[in-house]
Amino acid sequence: MKLAQISAFAAALAMSSLALAEGGGDRTFEKMMANSERSVELFVAKEKAAGNPVVVNEKKDDKTRDL
């Protein structure tokens, strides 16, 4: 009986770790950042076409430099 309980616990642990192993968070973050950059590019192009001055700050602080 104890072997069955240990086996069931191990199987449940293995299944949960497999289910949570690939959540897609990295892909989602990368897609979000790409969409954000594209939106900024489109905004800057639109504003330049309208003749409005646009200030784009490319400087990043120490926390965001590696992102």
CHARMM-style PDB file with segment names, atoms N, HN, CA, C and O in Angstrom:
ATOM      1  N   MET     1       0.818  -1.190   0.000  1.00  0.00      PROA
ATOM      2  CA  MET     1       0.000   0.000   0.000  1.00  0.00      PROA
ATOM      3  C   MET     1       0.865   1.259   0.000  1.00  0.00      PROA
ATOM      4  O   MET     1       0.569   2.236  -0.686  1.00  0.00      PROA
ATOM      5  N   LYS     2       1.951   1.210   0.793  1.00  0.00      PROA
ATOM      6  HN  LYS     2       2.192   0.416   1.350  1.00  0.00      PROA
ATOM      7  CA  LYS     2       2.831   2.370   0.861  1.00  0.00      PROA
ATOM      8  C   LYS     2       3.504   2.605  -0.497  1.00  0.00      PROA
ATOM      9  O   LYS     2       3.697   3.752  -0.899  1.00  0.00      PROA
ATOM     10  N   LEU     3       3.856   1.537  -1.196  1.00  0.00      PROA
ATOM     11  HN  LEU     3       3.698   0.605  -0.869  1.00  0.00      PROA
ATOM     12  CA  LEU     3       4.467   1.661  -2.510  1.00  0.00      PROA
ATOM     13  C   LEU     3       3.500   2.314  -3.498  1.00  0.00      PROA
ATOM     14  O   LEU     3       3.916   3.113  -4.337  1.00  0.00      PROA
ATOM     15  N   ALA     4       2.219   1.979  -3.402  1.00  0.00      PROA
ATOM     16  HN  ALA     4       1.881   1.330  -2.721  1.00  0.00      PROA
ATOM     17  CA  ALA     4       1.216   2.578  -4.287  1.00  0.00      PROA
ATOM     18  C   ALA     4       1.071   4.072  -4.013  1.00  0.00      PROA
ATOM     19  O   ALA     4       0.909   4.858  -4.946  1.00  0.00      PROA
ATOM     20  N   GLN     5       1.128   4.464  -2.763  1.00  0.00      PROA
ATOM     21  HN  GLN     5       1.260   3.825  -2.005  1.00  0.00      PROA
ATOM     22  CA  GLN     5       1.014   5.887  -2.419  1.00  0.00      PROA
ATOM     23  C   GLN     5       2.231   6.668  -2.913  1.00  0.00      PROA
ATOM     24  O   GLN     5       2.101   7.768  -3.449  1.00  0.00      PROA
ATOM     25  N   ILE     6       3.404   6.088  -2.725  1.00  0.00      PROA
ATOM     26  HN  ILE     6       3.510   5.194  -2.289  1.00  0.00      PROA
ATOM     27  CA  ILE     6       4.626   6.758  -3.190  1.00  0.00      PROA
ATOM     28  C   ILE     6       4.619   6.868  -4.713  1.00  0.00      PROA
ATOM     29  O   ILE     6       5.013   7.892  -5.269  1.00  0.00      PROA
ATOM     30  N   SER     7       4.171   5.815  -5.379  1.00  0.00      PROA
ATOM     31  HN  SER     7       3.850   4.982  -4.927  1.00  0.00      PROA
ATOM     32  CA  SER     7       4.097   5.836  -6.844  1.00  0.00      PROA
ATOM     33  C   SER     7       3.102   6.882  -7.326  1.00  0.00      PROA
ATOM     34  O   SER     7       3.381   7.612  -8.277  1.00  0.00      PROA
ATOM     35  N   ALA     8       1.955   6.960  -6.684  1.00  0.00      PROA
ATOM     36  HN  ALA     8       1.729   6.367  -5.911  1.00  0.00      PROA
ATOM     37  CA  ALA     8       0.951   7.947  -7.067  1.00  0.00      PROA
ATOM     38  C   ALA     8       1.469   9.370  -6.839  1.00  0.00      PROA
ATOM     39  O   ALA     8       1.237  10.256  -7.661  1.00  0.00      PROA
ATOM     40  N   PHE     9       2.168   9.585  -5.726  1.00  0.00      PROA
ATOM     41  HN  PHE     9       2.356   8.865  -5.058  1.00  0.00      PROA
ATOM     42  CA  PHE     9       2.741  10.902  -5.444  1.00  0.00      PROA
ATOM     43  C   PHE     9       3.793  11.260  -6.494  1.00  0.00      PROA
ATOM     44  O   PHE     9       3.813  12.387  -6.987  1.00  0.00      PROA
ATOM     45  N   ALA    10       4.661  10.318  -6.836  1.00  0.00      PROA
ATOM     46  HN  ALA    10       4.645   9.402  -6.436  1.00  0.00      PROA
ATOM     47  CA  ALA    10       5.709  10.561  -7.832  1.00  0.00      PROA
ATOM     48  C   ALA    10       5.096  10.852  -9.207  1.00  0.00      PROA
ATOM     49  O   ALA    10       5.569  11.731  -9.928  1.00  0.00      PROA
ATOM     50  N   ALA    11       4.051  10.116  -9.561  1.00  0.00      PROA
ATOM     51  HN  ALA    11       3.667   9.402  -8.975  1.00  0.00      PROA
ATOM     52  CA  ALA    11       3.390  10.352 -10.848  1.00  0.00      PROA
ATOM     53  C   ALA    11       2.734  11.727 -10.882  1.00  0.00      PROA
ATOM     54  O   ALA    11       2.829  12.432 -11.887  1.00  0.00      PROA
ATOM     55  N   ALA    12       2.074  12.112  -9.801  1.00  0.00      PROA
ATOM     56  HN  ALA    12       1.997  11.539  -8.985  1.00  0.00      PROA
ATOM     57  CA  ALA    12       1.444  13.433  -9.743  1.00  0.00      PROA
ATOM     58  C   ALA    12       2.484  14.540  -9.812  1.00  0.00      PROA
ATOM     59  O   ALA    12       2.267  15.555 -10.473  1.00  0.00      PROA
ATOM     60  N   LEU    13       3.599  14.356  -9.141  1.00  0.00      PROA
ATOM     61  HN  LEU    13       3.776  13.531  -8.604  1.00  0.00      PROA
ATOM     62  CA  LEU    13       4.668  15.345  -9.165  1.00  0.00      PROA
ATOM     63  C   LEU    13       5.261  15.464 -10.563  1.00  0.00      PROA
ATOM     64  O   LEU    13       5.519  16.569 -11.042  1.00  0.00      PROA
ATOM     65  N   ALA    14       5.476  14.332 -11.212  1.00  0.00      PROA
ATOM     66  HN  ALA    14       5.267  13.435 -10.823  1.00  0.00      PROA
ATOM     67  CA  ALA    14       6.035  14.343 -12.571  1.00  0.00      PROA
ATOM     68  C   ALA    14       5.078  15.006 -13.554  1.00  0.00      PROA
ATOM     69  O   ALA    14       5.508  15.787 -14.404  1.00  0.00      PROA
ATOM     70  N   MET    15       3.800  14.709 -13.451  1.00  0.00      PROA
ATOM     71  HN  MET    15       3.451  14.075 -12.761  1.00  0.00      PROA
ATOM     72  CA  MET    15       2.819  15.301 -14.362  1.00  0.00      PROA
ATOM     73  C   MET    15       2.722  16.809 -14.162  1.00  0.00      PROA
ATOM     74  O   MET    15       2.622  17.556 -15.136  1.00  0.00      PROA
ATOM     75  N   SER    16       2.750  17.259 -12.927  1.00  0.00      PROA
ATOM     76  HN  SER    16       2.830  16.653 -12.136  1.00  0.00      PROA
ATOM     77  CA  SER    16       2.638  18.695 -12.688  1.00  0.00      PROA
ATOM     78  C   SER    16       3.873  19.436 -13.171  1.00  0.00      PROA
ATOM     79  O   SER    16       3.763  20.546 -13.690  1.00  0.00      PROA
ATOM     80  N   SER    17       5.042  18.841 -13.008  1.00  0.00      PROA
ATOM     81  HN  SER    17       5.131  17.939 -12.587  1.00  0.00      PROA
ATOM     82  CA  SER    17       6.254  19.512 -13.473  1.00  0.00      PROA
ATOM     83  C   SER    17       6.291  19.563 -14.996  1.00  0.00      PROA
ATOM     84  O   SER    17       6.774  20.541 -15.566  1.00  0.00      PROA
ATOM     85  N   LEU    18       5.791  18.531 -15.661  1.00  0.00      PROA
ATOM     86  HN  LEU    18       5.399  17.736 -15.198  1.00  0.00      PROA
ATOM     87  CA  LEU    18       5.735  18.548 -17.121  1.00  0.00      PROA
ATOM     88  C   LEU    18       4.720  19.559 -17.628  1.00  0.00      PROA
ATOM     89  O   LEU    18       4.944  20.209 -18.649  1.00  0.00      PROA
ATOM     90  N   ALA    19       3.619  19.692 -16.928  1.00  0.00      PROA
ATOM     91  HN  ALA    19       3.436  19.164 -16.099  1.00  0.00      PROA
ATOM     92  CA  ALA    19       2.585  20.625 -17.353  1.00  0.00      PROA
ATOM     93  C   ALA    19       3.038  22.070 -17.190  1.00  0.00      PROA
ATOM     94  O   ALA    19       2.643  22.931 -17.977  1.00  0.00      PROA
ATOM     95  N   LEU    20       3.855  22.348 -16.188  1.00  0.00      PROA
ATOM     96  HN  LEU    20       4.175  21.648 -15.549  1.00  0.00      PROA
ATOM     97  CA  LEU    20       4.293  23.713 -15.923  1.00  0.00      PROA
ATOM     98  C   LEU    20       5.655  24.036 -16.535  1.00  0.00      PROA
ATOM     99  O   LEU    20       6.119  25.172 -16.442  1.00  0.00      PROA
ATOM    100  N   ALA    21       6.293  23.058 -17.153  1.00  0.00      PROA
ATOM    101  HN  ALA    21       5.916  22.135 -17.228  1.00  0.00      PROA
ATOM    102  CA  ALA    21       7.644  23.271 -17.651  1.00  0.00      PROA
ATOM    103  C   ALA    21       7.692  24.312 -18.760  1.00  0.00      PROA
ATOM    104  O   ALA    21       8.594  25.149 -18.762  1.00  0.00      PROA
ATOM    105  N   GLU    22       6.772  24.290 -19.685  1.00  0.00      PROA
ATOM    106  HN  GLU    22       6.039  23.609 -19.683  1.00  0.00      PROA
ATOM    107  CA  GLU    22       6.790  25.218 -20.809  1.00  0.00      PROA
ATOM    108  C   GLU    22       5.508  26.018 -20.823  1.00  0.00      PROA
ATOM    109  O   GLU    22       4.500  25.596 -21.390  1.00  0.00      PROA
ATOM    110  N   GLY    23       5.557  27.165 -20.199  1.00  0.00      PROA
ATOM    111  HN  GLY    23       6.375  27.508 -19.738  1.00  0.00      PROA
ATOM    112  CA  GLY    23       4.381  28.017 -20.153  1.00  0.00      PROA
ATOM    113  C   GLY    23       4.317  29.010 -21.297  1.00  0.00      PROA
ATOM    114  O   GLY    23       3.269  29.609 -21.539  1.00  0.00      PROA
ATOM    115  N   GLY    24       5.420  29.191 -22.001  1.00  0.00      PROA
ATOM    116  HN  GLY    24       6.271  28.705 -21.804  1.00  0.00      PROA
ATOM    117  CA  GLY    24       5.439  30.121 -23.121  1.00  0.00      PROA
ATOM    118  C   GLY    24       5.657  31.565 -22.695  1.00  0.00      PROA
ATOM    119  O   GLY    24       5.449  32.480 -23.492  1.00  0.00      PROA
ATOM    120  N   GLY    25       6.068  31.781 -21.470  1.00  0.00      PROA
ATOM    121  HN  GLY    25       6.238  31.038 -20.823  1.00  0.00      PROA
ATOM    122  CA  GLY    25       6.267  33.135 -20.976  1.00  0.00      PROA
ATOM    123  C   GLY    25       7.344  33.888 -21.725  1.00  0.00      PROA
ATOM    124  O   GLY    25       7.194  35.080 -21.992  1.00  0.00      PROA
ATOM    125  N   ASP    26       8.427  33.213 -22.070  1.00  0.00      PROA
ATOM    126  HN  ASP    26       8.549  32.244 -21.853  1.00  0.00      PROA
ATOM    127  CA  ASP    26       9.509  33.868 -22.803  1.00  0.00      PROA
ATOM    128  C   ASP    26       9.053  34.268 -24.198  1.00  0.00      PROA
ATOM    129  O   ASP    26       9.353  35.366 -24.667  1.00  0.00      PROA
ATOM    130  N   ARG    27       8.330  33.375 -24.857  1.00  0.00      PROA
ATOM    131  HN  ARG    27       8.087  32.483 -24.477  1.00  0.00      PROA
ATOM    132  CA  ARG    27       7.837  33.700 -26.200  1.00  0.00      PROA
ATOM    133  C   ARG    27       6.846  34.845 -26.140  1.00  0.00      PROA
ATOM    134  O   ARG    27       6.860  35.726 -26.999  1.00  0.00      PROA
ATOM    135  N   THR    28       5.985  34.840 -25.132  1.00  0.00      PROA
ATOM    136  HN  THR    28       5.974  34.124 -24.434  1.00  0.00      PROA
ATOM    137  CA  THR    28       4.999  35.899 -24.990  1.00  0.00      PROA
ATOM    138  C   THR    28       5.679  37.238 -24.738  1.00  0.00      PROA
ATOM    139  O   THR    28       5.295  38.248 -25.327  1.00  0.00      PROA
ATOM    140  N   PHE    29       6.690  37.254 -23.865  1.00  0.00      PROA
ATOM    141  HN  PHE    29       7.002  36.434 -23.386  1.00  0.00      PROA
ATOM    142  CA  PHE    29       7.407  38.492 -23.570  1.00  0.00      PROA
ATOM    143  C   PHE    29       8.123  39.006 -24.809  1.00  0.00      PROA
ATOM    144  O   PHE    29       8.094  40.204 -25.091  1.00  0.00      PROA
ATOM    145  N   GLU    30       8.771  38.102 -25.556  1.00  0.00      PROA
ATOM    146  HN  GLU    30       8.795  37.129 -25.327  1.00  0.00      PROA
ATOM    147  CA  GLU    30       9.474  38.502 -26.770  1.00  0.00      PROA
ATOM    148  C   GLU    30       8.506  39.080 -27.801  1.00  0.00      PROA
ATOM    149  O   GLU    30       8.809  40.078 -28.455  1.00  0.00      PROA
ATOM    150  N   LYS    31       7.355  38.455 -27.940  1.00  0.00      PROA
ATOM    151  HN  LYS    31       7.109  37.644 -27.409  1.00  0.00      PROA
ATOM    152  CA  LYS    31       6.348  38.941 -28.886  1.00  0.00      PROA
ATOM    153  C   LYS    31       5.822  40.313 -28.449  1.00  0.00      PROA
ATOM    154  O   LYS    31       5.617  41.197 -29.281  1.00  0.00      PROA
ATOM    155  N   MET    32       5.606  40.484 -27.147  1.00  0.00      PROA
ATOM    156  HN  MET    32       5.772  39.766 -26.471  1.00  0.00      PROA
ATOM    157  CA  MET    32       5.127  41.761 -26.628  1.00  0.00      PROA
ATOM    158  C   MET    32       6.148  42.872 -26.896  1.00  0.00      PROA
ATOM    159  O   MET    32       5.776  43.972 -27.302  1.00  0.00      PROA
ATOM    160  N   MET    33       7.440  42.583 -26.667  1.00  0.00      PROA
ATOM    161  HN  MET    33       7.742  41.689 -26.337  1.00  0.00      PROA
ATOM    162  CA  MET    33       8.480  43.591 -26.891  1.00  0.00      PROA
ATOM    163  C   MET    33       8.596  43.937 -28.377  1.00  0.00      PROA
ATOM    164  O   MET    33       8.785  45.103 -28.726  1.00  0.00      PROA
ATOM    165  N   ALA    34       8.484  42.946 -29.245  1.00  0.00      PROA
ATOM    166  HN  ALA    34       8.331  42.000 -28.961  1.00  0.00      PROA
ATOM    167  CA  ALA    34       8.547  43.207 -30.682  1.00  0.00      PROA
ATOM    168  C   ALA    34       7.370  44.071 -31.114  1.00  0.00      PROA
ATOM    169  O   ALA    34       7.539  45.002 -31.902  1.00  0.00      PROA
ATOM    170  N   ASN    35       6.184  43.770 -30.606  1.00  0.00      PROA
ATOM    171  HN  ASN    35       6.047  43.014 -29.965  1.00  0.00      PROA
ATOM    172  CA  ASN    35       5.016  44.586 -30.929  1.00  0.00      PROA
ATOM    173  C   ASN    35       5.154  46.003 -30.409  1.00  0.00      PROA
ATOM    174  O   ASN    35       4.732  46.954 -31.067  1.00  0.00      PROA
ATOM    175  N   SER    36       5.742  46.148 -29.236  1.00  0.00      PROA
ATOM    176  HN  SER    36       6.086  45.376 -28.702  1.00  0.00      PROA
ATOM    177  CA  SER    36       5.949  47.475 -28.661  1.00  0.00      PROA
ATOM    178  C   SER    36       6.924  48.292 -29.506  1.00  0.00      PROA
ATOM    179  O   SER    36       6.677  49.466 -29.783  1.00  0.00      PROA
ATOM    180  N   GLU    37       8.025  47.674 -29.913  1.00  0.00      PROA
ATOM    181  HN  GLU    37       8.225  46.720 -29.688  1.00  0.00      PROA
ATOM    182  CA  GLU    37       8.994  48.370 -30.753  1.00  0.00      PROA
ATOM    183  C   GLU    37       8.382  48.766 -32.092  1.00  0.00      PROA
ATOM    184  O   GLU    37       8.627  49.863 -32.595  1.00  0.00      PROA
ATOM    185  N   ARG    38       7.597  47.878 -32.657  1.00  0.00      PROA
ATOM    186  HN  ARG    38       7.398  46.987 -32.248  1.00  0.00      PROA
ATOM    187  CA  ARG    38       6.937  48.169 -33.942  1.00  0.00      PROA
ATOM    188  C   ARG    38       5.955  49.333 -33.783  1.00  0.00      PROA
ATOM    189  O   ARG    38       5.853  50.190 -34.660  1.00  0.00      PROA
ATOM    190  N   SER    39       5.241  49.356 -32.666  1.00  0.00      PROA
ATOM    191  HN  SER    39       5.324  48.660 -31.953  1.00  0.00      PROA
ATOM    192  CA  SER    39       4.293  50.445 -32.416  1.00  0.00      PROA
ATOM    193  C   SER    39       5.007  51.785 -32.295  1.00  0.00      PROA
ATOM    194  O   SER    39       4.530  52.800 -32.802  1.00  0.00      PROA
ATOM    195  N   VAL    40       6.146  51.779 -31.621  1.00  0.00      PROA
ATOM    196  HN  VAL    40       6.533  50.954 -31.209  1.00  0.00      PROA
ATOM    197  CA  VAL    40       6.914  53.021 -31.483  1.00  0.00      PROA
ATOM    198  C   VAL    40       7.418  53.473 -32.844  1.00  0.00      PROA
ATOM    199  O   VAL    40       7.360  54.661 -33.163  1.00  0.00      PROA
ATOM    200  N   GLU    41       7.910  52.544 -33.644  1.00  0.00      PROA
ATOM    201  HN  GLU    41       7.957  51.579 -33.384  1.00  0.00      PROA
ATOM    202  CA  GLU    41       8.383  52.897 -34.988  1.00  0.00      PROA
ATOM    203  C   GLU    41       7.264  53.494 -35.824  1.00  0.00      PROA
ATOM    204  O   GLU    41       7.469  54.499 -36.505  1.00  0.00      PROA
ATOM    205  N   LEU    42       6.088  52.891 -35.783  1.00  0.00      PROA
ATOM    206  HN  LEU    42       5.922  52.075 -35.230  1.00  0.00      PROA
ATOM    207  CA  LEU    42       4.959  53.417 -36.545  1.00  0.00      PROA
ATOM    208  C   LEU    42       4.541  54.794 -36.041  1.00  0.00      PROA
ATOM    209  O   LEU    42       4.207  55.666 -36.843  1.00  0.00      PROA
ATOM    210  N   PHE    43       4.553  55.002 -34.733  1.00  0.00      PROA
ATOM    211  HN  PHE    43       4.824  54.293 -34.082  1.00  0.00      PROA
ATOM    212  CA  PHE    43       4.192  56.290 -34.155  1.00  0.00      PROA
ATOM    213  C   PHE    43       5.176  57.367 -34.593  1.00  0.00      PROA
ATOM    214  O   PHE    43       4.771  58.458 -34.996  1.00  0.00      PROA
ATOM    215  N   VAL    44       6.475  57.059 -34.513  1.00  0.00      PROA
ATOM    216  HN  VAL    44       6.804  56.173 -34.186  1.00  0.00      PROA
ATOM    217  CA  VAL    44       7.491  58.033 -34.900  1.00  0.00      PROA
ATOM    218  C   VAL    44       7.352  58.379 -36.377  1.00  0.00      PROA
ATOM    219  O   VAL    44       7.440  59.552 -36.742  1.00  0.00      PROA
ATOM    220  N   ALA    45       7.141  57.398 -37.220  1.00  0.00      PROA
ATOM    221  HN  ALA    45       7.070  56.445 -36.924  1.00  0.00      PROA
ATOM    222  CA  ALA    45       6.986  57.647 -38.648  1.00  0.00      PROA
ATOM    223  C   ALA    45       5.750  58.508 -38.915  1.00  0.00      PROA
ATOM    224  O   ALA    45       5.787  59.414 -39.747  1.00  0.00      PROA
ATOM    225  N   LYS    46       4.668  58.224 -38.213  1.00  0.00      PROA
ATOM    226  HN  LYS    46       4.638  57.488 -37.537  1.00  0.00      PROA
ATOM    227  CA  LYS    46       3.435  58.995 -38.397  1.00  0.00      PROA
ATOM    228  C   LYS    46       3.617  60.441 -37.952  1.00  0.00      PROA
ATOM    229  O   LYS    46       3.164  61.365 -38.627  1.00  0.00      PROA
ATOM    230  N   GLU    47       4.277  60.633 -36.820  1.00  0.00      PROA
ATOM    231  HN  GLU    47       4.645  59.882 -36.272  1.00  0.00      PROA
ATOM    232  CA  GLU    47       4.480  61.980 -36.305  1.00  0.00      PROA
ATOM    233  C   GLU    47       5.449  62.778 -37.176  1.00  0.00      PROA
ATOM    234  O   GLU    47       5.259  63.977 -37.378  1.00  0.00      PROA
ATOM    235  N   LYS    48       6.491  62.114 -37.695  1.00  0.00      PROA
ATOM    236  HN  LYS    48       6.645  61.140 -37.531  1.00  0.00      PROA
ATOM    237  CA  LYS    48       7.421  62.809 -38.587  1.00  0.00      PROA
ATOM    238  C   LYS    48       6.732  63.211 -39.874  1.00  0.00      PROA
ATOM    239  O   LYS    48       7.004  64.285 -40.411  1.00  0.00      PROA
ATOM    240  N   ALA    49       5.845  62.370 -40.378  1.00  0.00      PROA
ATOM    241  HN  ALA    49       5.624  61.498 -39.942  1.00  0.00      PROA
ATOM    242  CA  ALA    49       5.108  62.676 -41.600  1.00  0.00      PROA
ATOM    243  C   ALA    49       4.185  63.868 -41.372  1.00  0.00      PROA
ATOM    244  O   ALA    49       3.947  64.649 -42.293  1.00  0.00      PROA
ATOM    245  N   ALA    50       3.667  64.016 -40.169  1.00  0.00      PROA
ATOM    246  HN  ALA    50       3.861  63.381 -39.420  1.00  0.00      PROA
ATOM    247  CA  ALA    50       2.776  65.126 -39.852  1.00  0.00      PROA
ATOM    248  C   ALA    50       3.561  66.398 -39.537  1.00  0.00      PROA
ATOM    249  O   ALA    50       2.972  67.471 -39.409  1.00  0.00      PROA
ATOM    250  N   GLY    51       4.896  66.285 -39.410  1.00  0.00      PROA
ATOM    251  HN  GLY    51       5.374  65.413 -39.514  1.00  0.00      PROA
ATOM    252  CA  GLY    51       5.723  67.457 -39.141  1.00  0.00      PROA
ATOM    253  C   GLY    51       5.860  67.777 -37.672  1.00  0.00      PROA
ATOM    254  O   GLY    51       6.356  68.847 -37.319  1.00  0.00      PROA
ATOM    255  N   ASN    52       5.437  66.886 -36.814  1.00  0.00      PROA
ATOM    256  HN  ASN    52       5.034  66.017 -37.101  1.00  0.00      PROA
ATOM    257  CA  ASN    52       5.559  67.106 -35.375  1.00  0.00      PROA
ATOM    258  C   ASN    52       6.911  66.600 -34.887  1.00  0.00      PROA
ATOM    259  O   ASN    52       7.362  65.538 -35.315  1.00  0.00      PROA
ATOM    260  N   PRO    53       7.565  67.350 -33.993  1.00  0.00      PROA
ATOM    261  CA  PRO    53       8.840  66.859 -33.449  1.00  0.00      PROA
ATOM    262  C   PRO    53       8.609  65.684 -32.499  1.00  0.00      PROA
ATOM    263  O   PRO    53       7.682  65.698 -31.689  1.00  0.00      PROA
ATOM    264  N   VAL    54       9.461  64.674 -32.611  1.00  0.00      PROA
ATOM    265  HN  VAL    54      10.214  64.662 -33.269  1.00  0.00      PROA
ATOM    266  CA  VAL    54       9.350  63.483 -31.772  1.00  0.00      PROA
ATOM    267  C   VAL    54      10.676  63.277 -31.064  1.00  0.00      PROA
ATOM    268  O   VAL    54      11.734  63.299 -31.693  1.00  0.00      PROA
ATOM    269  N   VAL    55      10.619  63.076 -29.757  1.00  0.00      PROA
ATOM    270  HN  VAL    55       9.760  63.058 -29.246  1.00  0.00      PROA
ATOM    271  CA  VAL    55      11.820  62.799 -28.969  1.00  0.00      PROA
ATOM    272  C   VAL    55      11.791  61.323 -28.597  1.00  0.00      PROA
ATOM    273  O   VAL    55      10.867  60.861 -27.928  1.00  0.00      PROA
ATOM    274  N   VAL    56      12.803  60.593 -29.031  1.00  0.00      PROA
ATOM    275  HN  VAL    56      13.554  60.968 -29.574  1.00  0.00      PROA
ATOM    276  CA  VAL    56      12.917  59.167 -28.706  1.00  0.00      PROA
ATOM    277  C   VAL    56      14.121  59.006 -27.802  1.00  0.00      PROA
ATOM    278  O   VAL    56      15.240  59.358 -28.177  1.00  0.00      PROA
ATOM    279  N   ASN    57      13.895  58.476 -26.616  1.00  0.00      PROA
ATOM    280  HN  ASN    57      12.987  58.190 -26.312  1.00  0.00      PROA
ATOM    281  CA  ASN    57      14.963  58.303 -25.643  1.00  0.00      PROA
ATOM    282  C   ASN    57      15.446  56.867 -25.695  1.00  0.00      PROA
ATOM    283  O   ASN    57      14.748  55.953 -25.257  1.00  0.00      PROA
ATOM    284  N   GLU    58      16.641  56.669 -26.232  1.00  0.00      PROA
ATOM    285  HN  GLU    58      17.207  57.412 -26.589  1.00  0.00      PROA
ATOM    286  CA  GLU    58      17.204  55.327 -26.346  1.00  0.00      PROA
ATOM    287  C   GLU    58      18.055  54.962 -25.142  1.00  0.00      PROA
ATOM    288  O   GLU    58      18.485  53.815 -25.026  1.00  0.00      PROA
ATOM    289  N   LYS    59      18.311  55.904 -24.244  1.00  0.00      PROA
ATOM    290  HN  LYS    59      17.962  56.836 -24.339  1.00  0.00      PROA
ATOM    291  CA  LYS    59      19.156  55.648 -23.088  1.00  0.00      PROA
ATOM    292  C   LYS    59      18.423  54.745 -22.104  1.00  0.00      PROA
ATOM    293  O   LYS    59      17.256  54.970 -21.784  1.00  0.00      PROA
ATOM    294  N   LYS    60      19.132  53.712 -21.627  1.00  0.00      PROA
ATOM    295  HN  LYS    60      20.080  53.529 -21.887  1.00  0.00      PROA
ATOM    296  CA  LYS    60      18.543  52.786 -20.668  1.00  0.00      PROA
ATOM    297  C   LYS    60      19.374  52.811 -19.398  1.00  0.00      PROA
ATOM    298  O   LYS    60      20.585  53.028 -19.439  1.00  0.00      PROA
ATOM    299  N   ASP    61      18.726  52.591 -18.290  1.00  0.00      PROA
ATOM    300  HN  ASP    61      17.742  52.415 -18.256  1.00  0.00      PROA
ATOM    301  CA  ASP    61      19.461  52.549 -17.037  1.00  0.00      PROA
ATOM    302  C   ASP    61      20.053  51.158 -16.814  1.00  0.00      PROA
ATOM    303  O   ASP    61      19.896  50.274 -17.657  1.00  0.00      PROA
ATOM    304  N   ASP    62      20.725  50.961 -15.692  1.00  0.00      PROA
ATOM    305  HN  ASP    62      20.852  51.679 -15.007  1.00  0.00      PROA
ATOM    306  CA  ASP    62      21.406  49.693 -15.419  1.00  0.00      PROA
ATOM    307  C   ASP    62      20.453  48.509 -15.345  1.00  0.00      PROA
ATOM    308  O   ASP    62      20.832  47.391 -15.696  1.00  0.00      PROA
ATOM    309  N   LYS    63      19.228  48.734 -14.897  1.00  0.00      PROA
ATOM    310  HN  LYS    63      18.920  49.641 -14.612  1.00  0.00      PROA
ATOM    311  CA  LYS    63      18.285  47.634 -14.741  1.00  0.00      PROA
ATOM    312  C   LYS    63      17.753  47.147 -16.074  1.00  0.00      PROA
ATOM    313  O   LYS    63      17.493  45.953 -16.221  1.00  0.00      PROA
ATOM    314  N   THR    64      17.583  48.023 -17.051  1.00  0.00      PROA
ATOM    315  HN  THR    64      17.795  48.993 -16.931  1.00  0.00      PROA
ATOM    316  CA  THR    64      16.979  47.628 -18.318  1.00  0.00      PROA
ATOM    317  C   THR    64      18.001  47.417 -19.429  1.00  0.00      PROA
ATOM    318  O   THR    64      17.627  47.076 -20.551  1.00  0.00      PROA
ATOM    319  N   ARG    65      19.273  47.612 -19.140  1.00  0.00      PROA
ATOM    320  HN  ARG    65      19.577  47.889 -18.228  1.00  0.00      PROA
ATOM    321  CA  ARG    65      20.292  47.486 -20.194  1.00  0.00      PROA
ATOM    322  C   ARG    65      20.372  46.060 -20.727  1.00  0.00      PROA
ATOM    323  O   ARG    65      20.558  45.870 -21.929  1.00  0.00      PROA
ATOM    324  N   ASP    66      20.239  45.063 -19.876  1.00  0.00      PROA
ATOM    325  HN  ASP    66      20.089  45.217 -18.899  1.00  0.00      PROA
ATOM    326  CA  ASP    66      20.394  43.674 -20.297  1.00  0.00      PROA
ATOM    327  C   ASP    66      19.118  43.083 -20.887  1.00  0.00      PROA
ATOM    328  O   ASP    66      19.154  41.962 -21.394  1.00  0.00      PROA
ATOM    329  N   LEU    67      18.018  43.778 -20.842  1.00  0.00      PROA
ATOM    330  HN  LEU    67      17.989  44.689 -20.430  1.00  0.00      PROA
ATOM    331  CA  LEU    67      16.770  43.229 -21.367  1.00  0.00      PROA
ATOM    332  C   LEU    67      16.792  43.312 -22.833  1.00  0.00      PROA
ATOM    333  OT1 LEU    67      15.833  42.903 -23.489  1.00  0.00      PROA
TER     334      LEU     67
END
